[in-house]
Amino acid sequence: MPYAIAYVCTLVAFIAVDAVWLYKMGSVLYRPTLGDILLEAPRLAPAAVFYLVYPIGIVAFAVAPALKAGSIAPAIAYGALFGALAYATYDLTNYATLRNWTLQLTLADIAWGAVLSGFGAAAGYLAASASRNWMAG
């Protein structure tokens, strides 16, 4: 049960914070850099698949070790590492292959992936830890 709670809380935190980032940074960072290769509106099905699947990785690689350790620190550290690596895969591939993709966008997006994933892992850990304590007590 704690892992299901961790997943749901990670998912909600991740989506909520990423939505704010994309809303604020879309016109500042992404649209000026990528211009006409961006769609007017995102394709919702692949976006939904990403948002449903990615938090599974955060829970497996960051929240689970943190729950085992009984500390939020591994959740944040492993979440940030997972995010940086996952976003680097995407961003560095784009930087290597797309004319419009810039180093600035690459670095900003990798940093964002680390921060966002670390935050999502912390939220998932706190919720799962609280649910464990509540069930035990």
Backbone as JSON, one array per atom type, in Angstrom:
{
  "sequence": "MPYAIAYVCTLVAFIAVDAVWLYKMGSVLYRPTLGDILLEAPRLAPAAVFYLVYPIGIVAFAVAPALKAGSIAPAIAYGALFGALAYATYDLTNYATLRNWTLQLTLADIAWGAVLSGFGAAAGYLAASASRNWMAG",
  "N": [[0.8, -1.22, 0.0], [1.95, 1.34, 0.76], [3.53, 1.91, -1.5], [1.74, 2.32, -3.57], [0.49, 4.62, -2.64], [2.73, 6.27, -2.64], [3.22, 6.37, -5.39], [0.88, 7.68, -6.4], [1.01, 10.16, -5.08], [3.51, 11.08, -5.93], [3.0, 11.25, -8.67], [0.92, 13.24, -8.74], [2.24, 15.47, -7.57], [4.38, 15.76, -9.36], [3.09, 16.28, -11.85], [1.63, 18.62, -11.22], [3.63, 20.54, -10.52], [5.22, 20.48, -12.81], [3.4, 21.38, -14.69], [3.11, 24.07, -14.0], [5.74, 24.95, -14.5], [5.93, 24.44, -17.3], [3.89, 26.12, -18.24], [4.83, 28.64, -17.43], [7.44, 28.73, -18.56], [7.18, 27.99, -21.19], [6.64, 30.01, -23.15], [8.86, 31.55, -22.75], [11.24, 30.04, -22.85], [11.01, 27.61, -24.4], [9.31, 28.0, -26.78], [10.51, 30.33, -28.11], [12.99, 29.21, -28.75], [12.51, 26.8, -30.13], [10.51, 27.35, -31.93], [8.87, 27.01, -34.98], [8.85, 24.23, -35.01], [7.44, 23.3, -32.9], [4.3, 22.01, -31.87], [1.04, 23.54, -32.04], [-0.65, 22.79, -30.0], [-0.05, 20.34, -27.49], [0.31, 16.79, -28.15], [-1.94, 14.85, -26.59], [-2.2, 12.1, -25.84], [0.45, 10.77, -25.96], [1.67, 12.43, -24.06], [0.16, 11.89, -21.76], [0.81, 9.19, -21.39], [3.57, 9.42, -20.8], [3.42, 10.93, -18.37], [2.07, 9.13, -16.73], [3.79, 6.92, -16.66], [6.45, 7.75, -16.02], [6.58, 8.53, -13.21], [6.6, 5.98, -12.06], [9.23, 5.14, -12.38], [10.48, 7.02, -10.72], [9.44, 6.27, -8.22], [10.38, 3.6, -8.06], [13.22, 3.88, -8.27], [13.96, 5.91, -6.52], [12.11, 6.57, -4.37], [11.57, 4.03, -3.19], [14.21, 3.09, -2.28], [14.63, 5.11, -0.4], [12.53, 4.72, 1.42], [13.32, 2.26, 2.41], [15.7, 3.02, 3.65], [14.69, 4.75, 5.48], [14.71, 7.53, 5.34], [14.4, 10.8, 3.98], [16.42, 11.87, 2.46], [17.75, 10.06, 0.56], [15.63, 9.82, -1.24], [15.37, 12.38, -2.39], [17.99, 12.74, -3.44], [18.4, 10.45, -5.14], [16.15, 10.74, -6.71], [16.66, 13.18, -7.98], [18.99, 12.47, -9.39], [17.98, 10.41, -11.05], [16.14, 11.95, -12.52], [17.87, 13.83, -13.77], [19.41, 12.11, -15.38], [17.44, 10.86, -16.99], [16.23, 13.08, -18.28], [18.51, 14.08, -19.49], [19.03, 12.12, -21.38], [16.97, 12.53, -23.24], [17.34, 15.32, -23.84], [20.06, 15.6, -24.64], [20.12, 13.92, -26.84], [18.35, 15.31, -28.51], [19.81, 17.7, -28.74], [21.98, 16.77, -30.14], [20.85, 16.11, -32.57], [18.89, 17.87, -33.57], [18.41, 20.86, -35.3], [17.43, 23.31, -34.22], [17.68, 22.98, -31.49], [19.23, 24.02, -28.51], [22.25, 24.54, -26.53], [21.72, 25.96, -24.2], [18.98, 25.39, -23.77], [19.18, 22.64, -23.44], [20.76, 22.39, -21.06], [19.15, 23.79, -19.21], [16.81, 22.26, -19.24], [17.69, 19.73, -18.39], [18.54, 20.36, -15.81], [16.05, 21.15, -14.8], [14.67, 18.68, -14.96], [16.07, 17.25, -12.99], [15.51, 18.75, -10.63], [12.68, 18.67, -10.58], [12.15, 15.89, -10.5], [13.46, 15.16, -8.14], [11.91, 16.62, -6.34], [9.38, 15.43, -6.78], [9.98, 12.82, -5.9], [10.52, 13.32, -3.2], [7.97, 14.16, -2.34], [6.51, 11.8, -2.81], [7.87, 10.05, -1.08], [7.37, 11.27, 1.45], [4.57, 11.03, 1.64], [4.22, 8.21, 1.49], [5.71, 7.4, 3.7], [4.31, 8.67, 5.76], [1.88, 7.31, 5.51], [2.67, 4.73, 6.2], [3.4, 5.12, 8.88], [0.94, 5.91, 9.92], [-0.61, 3.61, 9.5], [0.75, 1.83, 11.11], [0.38, 2.84, 13.56]],
  "CA": [[0.0, 0.0, 0.0], [2.74, 2.58, 0.72], [4.04, 2.2, -2.84], [0.62, 2.9, -4.34], [0.36, 6.0, -2.16], [3.9, 6.99, -3.15], [3.01, 6.61, -6.83], [-0.15, 8.69, -6.62], [1.5, 11.47, -4.62], [4.57, 11.48, -6.85], [2.32, 11.63, -9.92], [0.22, 14.51, -8.57], [3.23, 16.53, -7.36], [5.14, 15.91, -10.6], [2.25, 16.94, -12.85], [1.28, 19.98, -10.79], [4.78, 21.43, -10.6], [5.64, 20.56, -14.21], [2.43, 22.22, -15.4], [3.48, 25.46, -13.73], [6.98, 25.18, -15.25], [5.66, 24.52, -18.75], [3.08, 27.31, -18.47], [5.68, 29.83, -17.28], [8.65, 28.71, -19.38], [6.88, 27.68, -22.58], [6.8, 31.19, -24.01], [10.15, 32.18, -22.46], [12.38, 29.18, -23.17], [10.79, 26.6, -25.44], [8.78, 28.53, -28.04], [11.49, 31.13, -28.85], [14.1, 28.37, -29.22], [12.08, 25.74, -31.04], [9.71, 27.99, -32.97], [7.87, 26.34, -35.81], [8.8, 22.77, -34.87], [6.5, 22.99, -31.83], [2.88, 21.97, -32.2], [0.24, 24.57, -31.37], [-1.1, 22.13, -28.77], [0.63, 19.05, -27.39], [-0.44, 15.54, -28.35], [-2.28, 14.48, -25.22], [-2.0, 10.68, -25.54], [1.83, 10.49, -25.53], [1.94, 13.16, -22.82], [-0.47, 11.13, -20.68], [1.62, 7.99, -21.17], [4.76, 9.85, -20.09], [3.1, 11.32, -17.0], [1.67, 7.94, -15.97], [4.89, 5.96, -16.56], [7.66, 8.32, -15.43], [6.6, 8.41, -11.75], [6.96, 4.62, -11.67], [10.68, 5.17, -12.25], [10.83, 7.78, -9.51], [9.13, 5.44, -7.05], [11.28, 2.44, -8.04], [14.64, 4.2, -8.14], [14.23, 6.94, -5.51], [11.27, 6.46, -3.18], [11.76, 2.73, -2.55], [15.42, 3.08, -1.46], [14.46, 6.03, 0.73], [11.69, 4.05, 2.42], [14.16, 1.23, 3.03], [16.66, 3.71, 4.51], [13.97, 5.52, 6.5], [15.17, 8.91, 5.27], [14.02, 11.51, 2.77], [17.62, 12.26, 1.69], [17.92, 9.26, -0.66], [14.56, 10.12, -2.2], [15.73, 13.61, -3.1], [19.23, 12.54, -4.2], [18.18, 9.49, -6.23], [15.16, 11.33, -7.6], [17.36, 14.18, -8.8], [19.87, 11.74, -10.3], [17.11, 9.78, -12.05], [15.63, 13.01, -13.39], [18.95, 14.37, -14.6], [19.78, 11.11, -16.39], [16.34, 10.67, -17.93], [16.1, 14.27, -19.09], [19.72, 14.18, -20.31], [18.85, 11.23, -22.52], [16.12, 13.26, -24.19], [17.89, 16.61, -24.24], [21.31, 15.45, -25.38], [19.76, 13.37, -28.15], [17.82, 16.42, -29.3], [20.9, 18.63, -29.03], [22.84, 16.14, -31.14], [20.18, 15.82, -33.84], [17.93, 18.89, -34.02], [19.04, 22.13, -35.64], [16.98, 24.39, -33.34], [17.92, 22.68, -30.07], [20.41, 24.76, -28.07], [22.9, 24.13, -25.29], [20.98, 26.6, -23.11], [17.77, 24.61, -23.55], [19.62, 21.35, -22.93], [21.17, 22.51, -19.66], [18.0, 24.2, -18.41], [15.86, 21.16, -19.14], [18.29, 18.69, -17.55], [18.44, 20.86, -14.43], [14.65, 21.06, -14.42], [14.36, 17.28, -14.72], [16.64, 16.88, -11.69], [14.75, 19.41, -9.57], [11.31, 18.17, -10.59], [12.13, 14.49, -10.08], [13.8, 15.17, -6.72], [10.72, 17.1, -5.64], [8.37, 14.37, -6.86], [10.41, 11.73, -5.03], [10.31, 13.76, -1.82], [6.53, 14.11, -2.08], [6.13, 10.4, -2.72], [8.43, 9.51, 0.16], [6.65, 11.81, 2.61], [3.23, 10.44, 1.68], [4.34, 6.79, 1.81], [6.19, 7.31, 5.08], [3.18, 9.03, 6.63], [0.89, 6.24, 5.48], [3.24, 3.62, 6.99], [3.29, 5.49, 10.29], [-0.48, 5.92, 10.28], [-1.06, 2.22, 9.56], [1.42, 1.16, 12.23], [0.12, 3.4, 14.86]],
  "C": [[0.85, 1.29, 0.0], [3.26, 2.92, -0.67], [2.96, 2.77, -3.75], [0.41, 4.36, -3.94], [1.53, 6.84, -2.66], [3.73, 7.33, -4.62], [2.02, 7.75, -7.05], [0.35, 10.07, -6.21], [2.65, 11.98, -5.48], [3.96, 11.98, -8.15], [1.69, 13.01, -9.8], [1.22, 15.66, -8.41], [3.98, 16.82, -8.66], [4.33, 16.68, -11.64], [1.97, 18.39, -12.47], [2.45, 20.94, -10.97], [5.25, 21.57, -12.05], [4.68, 21.42, -15.02], [2.75, 23.7, -15.21], [4.73, 25.83, -14.53], [6.68, 25.37, -16.74], [4.84, 25.75, -19.1], [3.95, 28.57, -18.44], [6.83, 29.88, -18.29], [8.37, 28.43, -20.86], [7.15, 28.85, -23.51], [8.17, 31.86, -23.83], [11.32, 31.35, -22.99], [12.13, 28.29, -24.39], [10.35, 27.19, -26.77], [9.79, 29.4, -28.78], [12.63, 30.28, -29.44], [13.66, 27.42, -30.31], [11.16, 26.23, -32.15], [8.73, 27.09, -33.67], [7.88, 24.82, -35.7], [7.88, 22.34, -33.72], [5.07, 22.94, -32.38], [2.17, 23.11, -31.5], [-0.28, 24.06, -30.04], [-0.42, 20.77, -28.7], [-0.3, 17.88, -27.73], [-0.69, 14.95, -26.97], [-2.0, 13.01, -24.9], [-0.55, 10.37, -25.16], [2.2, 11.23, -24.24], [1.37, 12.4, -21.63], [0.34, 9.87, -20.36], [2.89, 8.36, -20.39], [4.45, 10.13, -18.62], [2.65, 10.14, -16.14], [2.85, 6.99, -15.72], [6.09, 6.52, -15.79], [7.68, 8.24, -13.9], [6.86, 6.99, -11.24], [8.47, 4.53, -11.48], [11.12, 5.91, -11.01], [10.58, 6.94, -8.26], [10.12, 4.28, -6.94], [12.71, 2.8, -7.69], [14.96, 5.23, -7.06], [13.42, 6.74, -4.23], [11.52, 5.13, -2.45], [13.06, 2.66, -1.73], [15.32, 4.0, -0.24], [13.6, 5.42, 1.82], [12.49, 2.97, 3.15], [15.14, 1.87, 4.02], [15.97, 4.48, 5.64], [14.35, 6.98, 6.52], [14.74, 9.53, 3.94], [15.23, 11.82, 1.88], [17.85, 11.39, 0.46], [16.83, 9.52, -1.69], [14.92, 11.34, -3.04], [16.95, 13.37, -4.0], [19.01, 11.6, -5.38], [17.13, 10.0, -7.21], [15.8, 12.34, -8.53], [18.28, 13.5, -9.81], [19.06, 11.07, -11.41], [16.6, 10.81, -13.04], [16.69, 13.57, -14.31], [19.32, 13.38, -15.7], [18.68, 10.93, -17.43], [16.2, 11.88, -18.85], [17.33, 14.48, -19.98], [19.63, 13.29, -21.54], [18.06, 11.93, -23.62], [16.83, 14.5, -24.74], [19.18, 16.49, -25.05], [21.09, 14.82, -26.74], [19.23, 14.48, -29.05], [18.92, 17.41, -29.68], [21.82, 18.09, -30.12], [22.18, 16.05, -32.51], [19.27, 16.91, -34.37], [18.61, 20.25, -34.18], [18.68, 23.22, -34.63], [17.33, 24.19, -31.87], [19.24, 23.32, -29.64], [21.02, 24.16, -26.8], [22.16, 24.71, -24.09], [19.73, 25.8, -22.77], [18.12, 23.26, -22.95], [19.94, 21.43, -21.45], [20.01, 22.88, -18.75], [17.05, 23.03, -18.2], [16.41, 20.01, -18.3], [18.21, 19.1, -16.08], [17.0, 20.78, -13.94], [14.24, 19.61, -14.14], [14.87, 16.8, -13.38], [15.82, 17.46, -10.55], [13.35, 18.8, -9.46], [11.24, 16.73, -10.07], [12.52, 14.35, -8.61], [12.62, 15.61, -5.87], [9.63, 16.03, -5.63], [8.7, 13.2, -5.95], [10.21, 12.09, -3.56], [8.84, 13.7, -1.45], [6.06, 12.67, -1.93], [6.63, 9.75, -1.45], [7.64, 9.98, 1.37], [5.26, 11.18, 2.75], [3.3, 8.96, 2.08], [4.78, 6.59, 3.25], [5.08, 7.64, 6.07], [2.13, 7.92, 6.66], [1.38, 5.02, 6.27], [3.08, 3.9, 8.47], [1.86, 5.45, 10.76], [-1.0, 4.5, 10.43], [-0.47, 1.48, 10.75], [0.9, 1.63, 13.58], [-1.21, 3.62, 15.32]]
}
